[in-house]
Amino acid sequence: MESGEETRQYKVWDSLNSEEGVDQFQLLEDKIDNLIEMIKSLKKEKESFAEKFQIQEEKLADLTKEVDGLKSGRDKAKQRILSLLEKMEQITE
């Protein structure tokens, strides 16, 4: 004699063998395929962003060096102007 649990298992198995069950498996398979494609796409996008980020980091480093060089040049020019002003003051005294 079959218990209630065994009867439920047979009903589940029978429903899986029916056309509706096959449709459910097809639906699940389609969803999994879509997820796999989405994951692949996101991985490519992540790699692209990582490359772009690296390029921006390099540009930032170059610009930082350039700014430091410009500041240094400005400070040197300022010192030369101050030195020239001091020399001019000595002449006018």
PyMOL commands that set and color helices and strands:
alter all, ss='L'
color gray80, all
select helices_A, chain A and resi 4-17+19-92
alter helices_A, ss='H'
color red, helices_A
deselect
rebuild
show_as cartoon
